[in-house]
Amino acid sequence: MMLKKHEQTENYLIRRGVPGDAHGIIECMQSVMDEKIYLVSEYYLLTERGEQERLKSRDDLTLVCELNGKIVGVTTIQRGMYKKNRHTASLGIAIKKEFRHMNIGTGMIKEAISWSKEQGIEKINLEVFSSNVNAINTYRKLGFEYEGVRKRQFMIGNRYTDDVLMTYFTSNMEGSN
Ligand SMILES: CC(C)(COP(=O)(O)OP(=O)(O)OC[C@H]1O[C@@H](n2cnc3c(N)ncnc32)[C@H](O)[C@@H]1OP(=O)(O)O)[C@@H](O)C(=O)NCCC(=O)NCCS
């Protein structure tokens, strides 16, 4: 758990999400989806009950950032579900618009990386729109590398956008070929 003070002297808390956070998580995710330019999905697909169940999984991690009793950021780490990819995980992150550029994203990703290391996850993958320069800068600063690009994979409004694949290796992986 991390307790941080941000510039406007309010405290924010980054902690593991619990079933009671379901409503706040859905609200936070939907507000970012409503912006339509950062995330592929435009509707959060789980109901509150479904989200509560998802939060009970010990295999995956959901971090929330709480500020003045409200959830303003959500970060997920979803571990590969097969034997062949259990050493990998996918990272997703969304901070509510008014709370960006306060280091919350950086704090959440650092926390997600250290949890992944503890779990023996060796490779953390993510996908980001090429148009999302803020996110790409954040990931680069934290040590994510470019892994590939799927060209014109998405259409945002009437513009094609590339899907940038980035990854963070938590260890030197031996035995790769
Ligand atoms: C991308 C996102 C997670 C970053 O989180 P954040 O809390 O806003 O970012 P931080 O305050 O931790 O800043 C991290 C870095 O982002 C970059 N950044 C921040 N503000 C920036 C700006 N206005 N312009 C360019 N880069 C900026 C910088 O590299 C910054 O590092 P530094 O200022 O310490 O050098 C957040 O903006 C977000 O949720 N965006 C909308 C949803 C989204 O894009 N999700 C990811 C989809 S793949």
The ligand as an SDF file (V2000), in Angstrom:
LIG
                    3D

 48 50  0  0  0  0  0  0  0  0999 V2000
   -1.6830    7.2140  -19.1860 C   0  0  0  0  0  0  0  0  0  0  0  0
   -2.0170    7.3930  -17.7150 C   0  0  0  0  0  0  0  0  0  0  0  0
   -2.2430    6.0480  -17.0700 C   0  0  0  0  0  0  0  0  0  0  0  0
   -0.7940    8.0540  -17.0370 C   0  0  0  0  0  0  0  0  0  0  0  0
   -1.0860    8.2390  -15.6870 O   0  0  0  0  0  0  0  0  0  0  0  0
   -0.8930    9.6690  -15.0000 P   0  0  0  0  0  0  0  0  0  0  0  0
   -1.1990    9.5350  -13.5690 O   0  0  0  0  0  0  0  0  0  0  0  0
   -1.6650   10.6670  -15.7650 O   0  0  0  0  0  0  0  0  0  0  0  0
    0.6640    9.8960  -15.2760 O   0  0  0  0  0  0  0  0  0  0  0  0
    1.7770   10.4420  -14.2950 P   0  0  0  0  0  0  0  0  0  0  0  0
    1.3230   11.6870  -13.6190 O   0  0  0  0  0  0  0  0  0  0  0  0
    2.2300    9.3320  -13.4350 O   0  0  0  0  0  0  0  0  0  0  0  0
    2.8810   10.8500  -15.3490 O   0  0  0  0  0  0  0  0  0  0  0  0
    3.6860    9.8840  -15.9190 C   0  0  0  0  0  0  0  0  0  0  0  0
    4.4540   10.4250  -17.1000 C   0  0  0  0  0  0  0  0  0  0  0  0
    3.5310   10.6930  -18.1480 O   0  0  0  0  0  0  0  0  0  0  0  0
    4.0750   11.6930  -18.9780 C   0  0  0  0  0  0  0  0  0  0  0  0
    3.1980   12.8180  -18.9610 N   0  0  0  0  0  0  0  0  0  0  0  0
    2.4480   13.2580  -17.9470 C   0  0  0  0  0  0  0  0  0  0  0  0
    1.7800   14.3350  -18.3080 N   0  0  0  0  0  0  0  0  0  0  0  0
    2.1220   14.5870  -19.5930 C   0  0  0  0  0  0  0  0  0  0  0  0
    1.7280   15.5760  -20.5240 C   0  0  0  0  0  0  0  0  0  0  0  0
    0.8640   16.5500  -20.2280 N   0  0  0  0  0  0  0  0  0  0  0  0
    2.2690   15.5220  -21.7620 N   0  0  0  0  0  0  0  0  0  0  0  0
    3.1630   14.5520  -22.0880 C   0  0  0  0  0  0  0  0  0  0  0  0
    3.5430   13.5830  -21.2310 N   0  0  0  0  0  0  0  0  0  0  0  0
    3.0210   13.6140  -19.9980 C   0  0  0  0  0  0  0  0  0  0  0  0
    5.4020   12.0190  -18.4190 C   0  0  0  0  0  0  0  0  0  0  0  0
    6.3780   11.1940  -18.9720 O   0  0  0  0  0  0  0  0  0  0  0  0
    5.2030   11.7040  -16.9650 C   0  0  0  0  0  0  0  0  0  0  0  0
    6.3970   11.5430  -16.3400 O   0  0  0  0  0  0  0  0  0  0  0  0
    7.1340   12.7690  -15.5870 P   0  0  0  0  0  0  0  0  0  0  0  0
    6.2400   13.9890  -15.6780 O   0  0  0  0  0  0  0  0  0  0  0  0
    7.2730   12.2610  -14.1910 O   0  0  0  0  0  0  0  0  0  0  0  0
    8.4030   12.9020  -16.3400 O   0  0  0  0  0  0  0  0  0  0  0  0
   -3.2510    8.3100  -17.5090 C   0  0  0  0  0  0  0  0  0  0  0  0
   -2.9970    9.5550  -18.0930 O   0  0  0  0  0  0  0  0  0  0  0  0
   -4.5570    7.7390  -18.0490 C   0  0  0  0  0  0  0  0  0  0  0  0
   -5.2400    6.9880  -17.3740 O   0  0  0  0  0  0  0  0  0  0  0  0
   -4.9430    8.1230  -19.2840 N   0  0  0  0  0  0  0  0  0  0  0  0
   -6.2180    7.7550  -19.8550 C   0  0  0  0  0  0  0  0  0  0  0  0
   -6.4300    6.2680  -19.9970 C   0  0  0  0  0  0  0  0  0  0  0  0
   -5.3010    5.5970  -20.7200 C   0  0  0  0  0  0  0  0  0  0  0  0
   -4.6990    6.1530  -21.6170 O   0  0  0  0  0  0  0  0  0  0  0  0
   -4.9870    4.3610  -20.3000 N   0  0  0  0  0  0  0  0  0  0  0  0
   -3.9340    3.5860  -20.8830 C   0  0  0  0  0  0  0  0  0  0  0  0
   -4.3990    2.9010  -22.1040 C   0  0  0  0  0  0  0  0  0  0  0  0
   -3.1390    1.8340  -22.7680 S   0  0  0  0  0  0  0  0  0  0  0  0
  1  2  1  0
  2  3  1  0
  2  4  1  0
  2 36  1  0
  4  5  1  0
  5  6  1  0
  6  7  2  0
  6  8  1  0
  6  9  1  0
  9 10  1  0
 10 11  2  0
 10 12  1  0
 10 13  1  0
 13 14  1  0
 14 15  1  0
 15 16  1  0
 15 30  1  0
 16 17  1  0
 17 18  1  0
 17 28  1  0
 18 19  1  0
 18 27  1  0
 19 20  2  0
 20 21  1  0
 21 22  1  0
 21 27  2  0
 22 23  1  0
 22 24  2  0
 24 25  1  0
 25 26  2  0
 26 27  1  0
 28 29  1  0
 28 30  1  0
 30 31  1  0
 31 32  1  0
 32 33  2  0
 32 34  1  0
 32 35  1  0
 36 37  1  0
 36 38  1  0
 38 39  2  0
 38 40  1  0
 40 41  1  0
 41 42  1  0
 42 43  1  0
 43 44  2  0
 43 45  1  0
 45 46  1  0
 46 47  1  0
 47 48  1  0
M  END
$$$$
